């Protein structure tokens, strides 16, 4: 990978442009003068926009290109002049949109004194463009730059988003042009009206709109920057020292480098100094590079499409995520069984090995809801086949274990071998991606069609379904239906869909992409520089393939980042159709903004290292910001052998991943928890029993996410944005607002350093109130993960069992940690756990709980005229933490009766101030419980 330009050491040379008021432009290398006029040198030395990030620039070729040159350690040496010299200028009056919905204005490239355009970085710059500002709601606005006269819709990615169109009644922002006169430099700001803080500011300059290079920079109001992915970030809070992050889906494991991983999520959040937060979504599906700047600021570079951004005013972090979800869509509602513990590995030799793992897990009483089969089960690694020699009896095993409540998920890769019936049926329907034309197709590709052929897992050459085509959905659904007749899977796992191809451009017998403007764009991108041959097509298929039906064709260059997104949409619809009304689920490796509506995600082929265990927290928190709360990492690690202690600690933290799966690869040792009965299994069982107890709370969080867009996994910053310390915590995380999880993430540690924000907290295990807040150290024996409940929230719970089919038959509980006002509230969402559209069809109920002024109120909300019949289990335990003293009397009232609890139906522990009520309540009735 090319070194960062910020670290290059170069001679101290500088270029001046237009130093005087002369009506000419003079480009002359001169000695550095830090007092050069401000219209040539950026106002500070820590917000430089690098001119050519991937070229080996020296002073001569830098200045000859029109850029400035100065060597300062840690900063780009070759950088752009400011917006008065490079960029765009005002070229029309402002046009206001009707109903106070925004405005537009025309811009043109800045002219020099002799009327010529300013220099070009990568060629084919668009001289005249339109800048449009759209007020979508009081809290959301959009901005876009596109060629004058162009149709913006044709430049947008084919992604189903929603443009909010709400009445503007209390606009929380001001969108303003700093300059409005014809010929003045373009500079745009978005200002938060309540605080006057500028949250988006293009005054750094650098605006570029060209055929294959677009760039925009913005100042940030603080250094508290989060998001942007998918990458492995060392910290949740971004490093602002000229760190470039590539966004381009690629089959790369989460190594300790600034590489692009499986998905594309160009969304960031900033916490302003007063605790208010905002978010920005870059609506573009091309390869993107994002560079942090210490001013602080950001530079976005991309190679096509349009510079279009949505800005969300929040101001609470959760409000930002909800507003973002209003645009990209809200998460799918997972089936209840998908919240259970799951086991998988690549490398099962036969059905007997899978059975052994299931039996071994049962023998140590580990809850187990889902068993997986990786590509081992396939015949020659071909989709929709079963290896007859080693897995011929797999369908019988699946049918057998389902009787006990265990579900089964199989993997499907997109690449289809070109030597069997599934492929042939696809050819008949023209479902595969093709070369853009026959003339560009390499000679070693098949001559009988334009289908692009690569190499992935199957033993033969492979083709790649084009999931943008309607015919592909028909074919894919039918193949899933046919295979379901053989093996009764419950959900589908789609992998390798970046889309991945092995050894592209590396070897003569593998796919070789011809040299062209799309596979080799003038701006090389950091994504290309993380590949083995420095080309965009490395590890994937060529950019000059075409996707979509004829009327909507796009180059792979344009929609590469959408391959997994498009496959997930089609797969979710297919599996729900085949499973006849079951909700099911899809788990996808590659994702894009909005994928959360259709699929969950795991953090990819991680390593069995303590660092990757810690990294998983950052990944989970980021994907919740991205609108994908069904997220987790491979517990105990995928690559390399785990260790007993690492796996034990990972089972503890993994018990609190929303997607909780132990998975490893073919070359690693067995790591299912039953391998270590007295350590990994014992600690895992303890943590998983807590998870299963709290599943009603977790399921309710997913309901909230599905209906409002809120997060499930939450950084402390989201709940305590005013707390500057909390803004950088990334070794702890929360379930919603009420449960704090503080795992051990280092080898050999029997204690853990934690941060407890200023609020009321209780130890989950003892119910005792936490007395030491802030930074502290807690004991953490090998079998213990520290958990704390936040005062003021009521968490629904249920007695655990060995799977969710069994646990859903158990009675419910309430955990009631009180705040300083001796009050708390909460709710529970409940449905049958697996039918599709229960929320839309009203087949559910919500139970609400509120304790205040010594009165616990429990109410039931059901949809009128629904066929929902209610909950058959009872509520039989209420645990109240922080109760001041033992009550003298507890009375219960419902719509028809009032009665007093017997003395043996409640008890109080003085030392921990914990009051427990043991009494059966019908979950379908309203009650009040009075404490005297």
N, C-alpha and C positions, 0 to 999 in steps of 0.2 A: 504494500500500500504506500502511496506517495506520502512523504512527510507533510505535516500541517505547515501551511505557509507562515503561520504565526511563529514558528520556531526556526525558520530559515535565517541564517546570519548573512547579511549582505552589507556592501559598502555604503557609507553615508553620502548618498547623492539625492538630489531633489529636483523636481521639475516645476517650473512656474508656468501658469497659463493665464494670459490676459492680466498681467500685473497692473497695468495702468488703464486709463480710460480711452486708450487708443482704439480705433474702430477696426482693429485687426487682432488676430490670435497669434501669439508668438509662442513657440514650443522650444525652449532652450534649457538644457541641463545647467543648473547652477549649484553653488554650495548651499547646504542646508541653512535655513534661517527660520527658527521657530516662531519668529514674529511675522512670517509671511501673511499677506492679507487674508482675512477670514473667509473670503469667497473662494479660496483655493485650498486651504488646509482645513481639515475638520477641526471644529472648535476645541476638541480634546483629542489626545493621542490614543484614547482607548475605545474608539468607536469607528475604526477603519473598516471599510468594505473592500475586501480583497478583490483585485481585478481578475486574476487567473489562478484559481486555487490549485490546479493540478499541473501547471506548467512550471518548468524550472526557470523562473524569471530572474534576470539580472537587471541592473540599473538601465543598461542601454535598451534592451528590448521592451522593458517596462515603459520607459519614457517615450520611446518611439511609438508605442501603442496609444499614448495619450494619457497614461496614468501617472500618478505621483510615486516617488521613490524615496524612502527613508528607512534606515535600519534602526529599529528599536527592539530590544529583546522581548520576546513573547508576543509580538504584534506583527501583522502582515507588513512586509516591506514594500510591496507593490499594491497600491490602493487607489480608489477612485477620488477625484476631486468632489467637492460638495455639489449640492443641487442647483447652484447657479451656473455650473459649468457642464455638468453631465445630468441627463434625465429629460424631463418634460416641462413645458411651460404652458400657461393658460392660453387658450386659443379661441375662446368664445365666452359669451355671457352665460351665467348659470340659468338652467331651465328647471323650474320647480315642478314636481309631480303633483297631481291633484290630491286633495284631502290630506295635505301635510304628510305625504308618504315618501318624501325624499327629494332628490334633485340629481341632475347630471350636468356635465360640462365637458367640452372638447379640449383635448390637449394635443400638443405637437412636440416633437423632439426639439430640444434647445438648439437655437441657432447661434453661430458665432457672429462676430461683428460684420463679416462679409456675407452673411446669410446662409452659409453652409451648415449642415447638421453637425452636431457633436460626434465625436468618434464612436465607433461601434466595437463592442467587445467580441462578439461571435458572429456578426454579420446578419443580414436580412432583418434589420430593425424595422418596425412599423412606424412610419412617420406620424400619422395622425390616429389618435385613439380617443375613445370615450371613457370617461370616469363617471360611474353611476353610484349613487348612495340610495339604498332602499330602507325605509323605516318599517320593519316588520311588526314590531310591537313596542310597548313602552320600554322593554328590557333587551330587545334584540334588533340589530340592524345588519345590513349587508353592504359590502362595497365590492365593486368589480371594475377591472380595466380590460377593455377589449378593442380591437381595431374598429375605427369609425365605420359605421354602416354594416358591421357584421351582426349576425344573429347570435346572441350569447348562448342560446340553447344548444346550438351546434357545437359550441366549445366546451360545454359541460360534460362531465363523465356520465355514463348511463347508469346512474345510481338513483334509486327511489328516495328522494328526500322531500321534505315538506317546507315550503316557504311560508312561514307564519304570516297571517294577514289579519291582524287584530287592530281594532280601533286605537288610535293614539290619543290617550286621555291624560296620562301623567308621565310624559317622556322623561326617562332617567338620564339621558345623555344629550350632549350637543355635538353635532357633526359640523365641522367648519373648515373652510378653505382659508388658510392663513393669508394667501394672496389671491386677489380676484381680478387684477388688471391684466389686460392682454399683454403677453410677452413676459409676464412675471413667472418666476420658478414655481412649479407646483409643490405645494406642501399642504398636507391634510392632517387634521387632528380629530380625535374623539375624546370628549371630556365628560367625566362623571359630574353631573350637575350638583349632587349633594356635597361633594368635597372639593370640586374644581380640579381634581387630579386628571391629568392627561394620560389616558390609558392606551392610546394608539397615536403614533406620531411619525410621519414619514420624513421629517426634516433632515435626517441623515443623508437623504438622497439615494441614488443608485437605481431609481425606477427604470426598468428595462422591459420593453415588450417587443420581442422579435419572433421570427418564425419558430425557432427551436431553442430560445433562451428567454426566460422571464425572471425578473428579480424585483423584490421589494424588501425594504428594510424598515423596521419600526423601533423607536425607542420604547423601553418598558418603564413603568413607574416605580418598580422595585426589582431587586435581584431574586425575589421569591418566585421562581419559575418552575413549573411542573408539566409533565406530559410529554408529548411527541414520541412516536414509536412506529414500529416495534423495534426496540433496541434493548440491549442490556445496559442499564444505567447503574453506575456504582452507588449512587445516592438518589433518593427521591427528589431532592432539591438539586436543580441543575447546576453544573459547573459553568460559569459565565465567561470563562477565559478562552474565547475563540475556539470553542469545541464544535466541530461539525458533525451532524448526525444525518446519515442517509436514510431515506424512506423509500424502499423499493423491495417488494416481497421477494425473498430468496431463501432457499433451503440451506440455511447456515445455523449451526448450533450456537447457543448463547456463550460464545467465547469472550474473554476479557479484552475485547477490542471494540472500537467504535464502528461496528458493522451493522448492516441492515439485516434484520431477521425476517420472520415469516409473513408479517402483516404490514399494513400501511395505515397509520392513524395520525394525520397532520393536525392535531388539536393540542392546544396548550392552555394552561391556566396560570394566572399570576395573582398572588396575594399582595395587595397594596399595603403600604405601611400602616394604614389605620385598621387593617383587618378585612376590608372589603375585598372581594375577589371578582375577577372577570375571566372570560375564556374567549379563545379565538380558534375558529375552524377554517383551515385552508381547503377549499372545495376543489380538489384537483386530484386526478388519478395517475398522473405521469410520475416519473422518477423525480424525487424532491430531495434537496439538501437544505438543512436548516443549521445555521451557524449562530451560536451564542456570542454575545459581545459584552465586555465588562462595563459598558457605559451606564446602565445595562441596555441591551438591545438584541434584536434578532434580525437575521437576513434569511429570506426564503429565496431559493433558486429552483427553477424547474425547467423542463425542456419541451413544454407544450401546453395546450389547453388555454386556460385563462387565469389571470390573477383575480380570484374571487374569494372573499373572506366573509364569514359570519362572526359577529362580535356579540357576546352575551354579557350583560351587565351584572348578573347575580342579584344582590351583592354577596349573599352567603355562598360558600363553596358548593353546597348541595343545590342551591338554586341555579348556579351556573351549569351543573351537570344536567339538571332537569330541563333547562332551556335548550341545551345542546340536544337532548333527546327529543325535544319537540321538532327538531329539524331532521335528525338522522333516524328517528324511530326508537321505540322503547324495547327493552329486552323481551325475548320469549319467556313464557312461564314454564319452567322445567317441570317434568313429572316428579312426583314426590320421591319415587325410587331413585331418581338421579341425584338426590341429596345424600344418598347412602354411600358407604365405603365401597371402593371398586378395586379389583385386582386384574393385572394384565402383565404380559411380557411378550417380547419378540424372542422366539426361540423355543416355544413348546414343541416337542418332537412328535407328539401324537395326542390323541384324545385322552389316553390314560394319564399323561402328565397333567393335563388340565383337571381331571378328576382328582388326582393326588393333591393338587393345590387347594381345591375346594374342600376336600376332606381334612386336610391339614389345618386349614383356617377354621373350620367348624370345631375341630378337636381342641383348639385353644380358646374357643368362645369369642372369636373376633366377629363383630357384626360385618356382614358381607351382603351387599345388594346387587352388585353387577360383576359378572365375569366377562372378560374380553377374549377375542381371538384375533391375533395379528395376522400378517400375511402368511404365516406358517400353514394355516388351514387350507390354503388355495392349492389347486393343481397347477404347478409351474408358475405360481404367483400371478395367476390370471383372475381378475375380478369375476365374481358370480360362478366360481367353480369350487369344488371340494376335492382335496387330495384323497383319492380312493384307498390308497395303501395305509396312510397314517391317520386320517381323519374321517374315514368313511362312516364311523359310528358317532361322529359329533352331533348330528341332528338328534339322535336318540338321547344323548346326554343332555342336550338343551331341553328337550321335552321332559326329561326326568327331573332335573333340578328346578324347573319352573314350578313344579308341584309344591316345593318347599319355599317358594317366594324369591328365588334367585333369578335375576334377569340376565340376558345375554346380548352383547354388542359385538358386531363384527366390523372389521376395517374394509374400506373400499378406497383404492387409489384411482385417480382419474385416467392414468395412462392405460390404454387397452392394447394388448398384444394383437398383432395383425394376422393371427393364424387360427382363429376359432369363430364359432357362430356369433358370439356377442359382437365381435368386430364386423363380421359380414352384415349383420342386421343394421349396424350403424352406418356402414357404407351405403346401404340401400336407401337410407333416409338422409344422407349427406350431413352427418352430425359432427364430422371432425374438422379441426382447424386446418386451413389450407394456406399455401403460399399465396401472396398477393397477386402474383401472376406467374405463368410458366417460364417466362424469360429470366426471372431472377432465381429460379430454383436451381440448386447445385446439381451437378451431373450425377452424383451418387445417390440422389433421391429417386424413388420409383417413377417410372416413365408413364405408367398407366393412369395416374391421377395427380392432382395437385395437393394431396394430403401430405402434411409435413410429418415425417417419420423420425422418431428419436429412440432413446434407449433408457428405460427405467427398470423396474423390478422384474417384469416377466422375462422368460427365457428368450423371447424373440423380440423383434422390433416393435415399437409401440406408436400408436396414434393418440391424439389428444382431443377429447370431446370439447366442442364449442358450446358451452352452457348458455350463451346468449341466444342461441337459435331455438325456436319453438319446437322444431323437430327433435332436437336433442332431449328436451324435457319428456317428450312422448317416448322416445327410445329408452332413456334412463329409467323412467318410471316402470316401463314394461320389464326391463331387465331386473329391477328390484322385485317386482311382483313375481316373476318366474323363479327367482332365487328363494323368495320367501316360501314358496311351495315346498322347497327342499329343507330349509332351515329356518325355524321360527324365531328370528332375532327380534329384539325389542327396540333397538335404536341403531344408528349408523355413525361410524367414525370415519371421516374423510381426511386423508393424509396426502402429502406430496403435492398439494394443490397451489403452489406458488406461481406458476406451475413448475414443478421440478423436472429436470432432465439431466442424466448423468453425462459428465465429461464433454459438454458442448464446447466446441472450438479447440479441444485439447489434442485429440487424436484423429488421424486420418480416417479411421473406420467408424468414427462417431459423427454426430451432427456437426456440420461446419456451416456457420452463417456467412453468407457472402458480404463483402464490404459494401456498405451503403449508408445513406444519411440517417437511417433510423437505428440501425444496430451500432452506428458509430457517429453519434451526433457531435456537433462542434463543441458544445460544452460537455465534457467527458463524464461528469457526475461522480460523486464519491462511491455510489453503488457499483459503478463499473470498476473503480479502483480497489474494491474489496474482492473482486473476482480473480481467478487465476490467470486470465489473459487480458484483463483490464477492458472487458467489453460488457455492455449491458446484458447480452445474451448468455453470459457465463452461467452455467448451472440451470438454465431454462431454455426455452425454444426461441427461435429467431424473432426479432422485432418486426420483420417484414412478413409475418403471417397475418391473416385477416380473421376477424371474428364478427359474429352477428349475421342476421338475415340480410338479404341483398339491399333492402331499403335503409338499413341502419348499420352498414358495415363499418368496422373500426379496425385500425391496425393494432396488433399486439402491443406495439410501442405505446399506444394510448390507454389500453385497458389491462396491461399486465397485472397491475395491483388489484384488479377486480376478479381474477380467475377464481380464487377461493370463495369470494363473495357470491359470484354467480352460481357456483356449484352448490353452495349452501342453500340458496333460495330454492333451487330445483330439487335438491335432496330432501329438504324439509317437506315440501309439498308432496313429493313422491312417497316418503315413508308414512306420512299421515294418511294418504290415500290408500296405500297398501294395507296398513294396519287398521283400516276401517274405523275411523273416529277416535283412535288413541292419539294422545298428545305426542308421545315418543320424544325423541330429541336427536339433534345432530351435533357432533363434535368435530370442529374443523381446525386444521393447523394454520391455514392462511385466512386472514380476515381483513376487512376494510371498514371504514366508518359506516355504521349502520348494520354490520354483520350480526350484532347482538340480537336483532329481531328474529334471526333464523338459526343461530348456532351458538354453542359454547366454544371455549378455546382452552387449550393447555399450553404451557409456556415452552413447549418444544423439547428438543433432544438435549436436555440439561445434563450436567455432569454430577457424579457422586462426590461433591466437594462441599465443605462447609460454606464456602462463599456462595455457591449456587443456591444453597438452602436459604441464605440470607437474601440473595437477590430475588427470590420468589416473592417476598413481601412487597418489594418495589413493583415487580411485574403485576401482582394482583391489584395493588392500589391504582396503578396506571390504567389497567384495563377496566376497572370500575369507572374511572373518569371517562374512558372511551365508550361507555355504554355497554360493556360486556362483563356483567358481574358473575356469570357462570364461568369461573376461571380457577386454575390451579396449576401446580407444577407436578412433575413425576416424583412421587414420594420416594425417598431414598436414592434418587438420581437414576438417570437412564444410561449414561455412558460411564464405563469403568466399574470396578467392584466397590460396593459400599462397605462400610465397617459396621460392626454390631452397634457401637455407640452412636454413630452417625444416623443409622437407620432408626434407632430407638428415638432419638431426638426429632428426626424427621417425621416419624409416625405421630409424634405429639403435635407438632405444628401442622402437619398435613390433616389431622383430624378437624382442623378449623379452616381448611381451604373450602370454598364453596364447591368446587369440583375436587373430590378427594379420591385420588387413584394412585396406587403403588404400581409402578411400571418400570421395567428395565429391558436391556437389549440382549441380543443373542450371545454376545461374548462375555457377559457378566455372570456372576454367581447368582443362585436363587436368592431372592430377598423378600419374598412374601413373609409376613410376620411370624408364621408358624415355624419358620426355620430356627428361630431363637425363642423357645416357649417361655423362658423365665425372665427375659429382658424385653426384647422388642415386642413380643406378643403381650406381655403383662402390661407394659407401659402403653402400648397401642390400644389395648382393650380398655384401660382406664380412661384414656382421652376420648376414644370413640364412643364409649358409653355416655360421656358428657355431651358429645355431639348429638347422639341420637336422642338424648333427653331434651336437647334444645332445638330439635328439628322443627317443631311448630313455630318457634320464633324465627328461625332461618327461612322457613317457607313463607312466613308473613313478610319478611324483608323482600323476598323475591316478588311477592304480590305488589308491594309498594313500588318496587323497581319497574315492574311490568306496567303498572298503571300511572305512575308519576315520573318515572325516570331516575329515582334516587339510587344511590349506591347501596351495595350490600356489604362488601369489604370497604372499610373507610379509614383513611389516615387520621391521626389525632388532629391534624390541621383542620379537617372538615368540621369538627365539633368545637375546636378551640382556636379559631383563626386569629383571635386577639392575642394569643399566647405565642410570643416569638419563638420560644423554645419548642413548642409543639409543632411549629411549621417545618422543622427539619427532622422530626422523628421518623425513622424508617426501619427500625428493628422491632417495632410493636405495631399492632393494627387492631381495628375494632370490627365487630359485627354490628352494623347499624350504629345507633347512638349509645347502646347500653352495655355492651360486653367488650372489655379490654383484654387482649391476648398478648402475653409477653413471653415468648419462647426463648430457650437457650439455643444460641447459634454458633457456639464455639466449642471445640473439642476439650474435654477434660474439665469443664466448668460445672460446679455444683451450686452456683449462684448466678444471678443475672442482674445487670445494671438496667434500671428502668426509669421511665419518667411518668409520674402520676400527676396529671393536670389538676388544677385547683377546682375541685368539686367534691361531692360526696361519693365515696367508693366503698365497696364491701368485698372482702375476700370470698370468692365463690364457694370455697370448700367449707369454711367455718361460719360464714355469715357475719363475721366481725367487721366493724367499721375500720377503714384504713386511717391511721393517725399521722403517718408521715407522708406528706405530699412532695411534689417536685422530684428531683433526681435522688434516687435511693437504690439500695442493693437488696434483693430478695433472695431467700434460700430457694434452691431449685435442685433437689435430688434428682437422680436419673429418671425416676418414674413420675415426675411432677412438672406440669406446665402451669405457670402462674396465670390466673384468671381473676378478673375483678368486674363486679357488677356496679353500674352507675346508678346513684340514687335518683329517684324520680321517674323510673321506668318500670313497667310491669311486663315480664317476659312469660309468654305461655310456654309450657313444657309438657312432656309426656314420658311415661316410664319407658326406658329403652328396651330393645330386644335384639335378636340376631339378624333381623332385616326389617325393612319398613312395612312389609306385609303384616308382620307380627306386631311391630311397635304401634301401628295405627289401630290395633285392637285394644290397646291399653288405655287406662284412664289418664286424664290430664292433670297438670299441676299449674300453679302460678308461683313465680318468683317475684317478690315485691320488695326491692330495695328502696327505702324511703329517702327523700331529700331532707333538707333542714326544716322544711315546712311540714314534715311528716305526711307527705303526699306522694303519689305516684300514679301513672296512667299507662295504658298500653292497649293492644288489641291483638286478635288472632284471626287470620284468614283460614278457611277450611273448605275443601271440596273433596271430590272422590280421588284426587291425586293423579289421575292419568287420562281422563277424557279431554279431548280437544274442545276448546271454546266454552269451558264451564263458566268463565266470567261473562262472556258475551251472551250466553244463554241463561244467565242468572242461576246456575246450579251450584250455589255456594252459600256460605253464611259468614258473617263477621261478628265476633264477640268482642265487645269493648269492656274495659275494666278501668275504674277510677277509684282511688282511695284518697279521701280528703276529709278533714274535720271528723276523724274517727268513724267514717262511713265508707264502706266499700260497695260501689255500685257496679253490677254486672248486667250488661244488656246484650240482646241478640238482634242482629239486623239480617233480615232475609229479603230477597227480591220477591215482590208481590207477584202472584200468579205463576210462580215457578214450580216445577215438579220436584225441586229439591226437598228431601224428606227430613233433613236435620242430621244431627250427630248422635250416634248411638252410645258413645262412651261418656262417662261421667267425669266431672271435675271433683277430685277427692282430696287434694292437698293444696294448701295455700301457705307459703313460707314468707313471712314478713320480716325484713331485716331493718334494724334501727328503731324498733318499737320501744317507746320510753319505759314501759313497765307492764307487768302482767295485768290483763283486763279482769275486772270483777265479774263481768257478764258479757256474753256474746249472743246477740239475737239476730235471727234471720227472717227475712220477709220476702215473699213473692206475691204474685197477683191475687192469691187466694188465702194464704196462710201466713202466720207469724209464729215463730217458736224460738226457744232458747237452747243453745248448745249445751250438752252435758259437759261436766268438768273434764272428762277423759277425751273430749273431742278437740281440745286445744291445750297446748302447753307452751311454757315460756322459759327460755334460757337466759338467766340474769347476766351471766358473764359476757355474752355476745349480743344481748338484747334482740333475741330471735324468737318470734312468735309463730307457731305452726298450728294451722287449723286442719283437722282431719275430719272431713264431713263430705258427703256426696251431694253434688249440685248437678242438676240436669242442665246440660249445655244448651238446651233449646228454650230455656226460660230465663226471665229477668229476675234478679235478686238484689236485695240490699243486705249488707252485713253490718250491724251496728256494734261498735266496741265501746264499752263503758268502763 
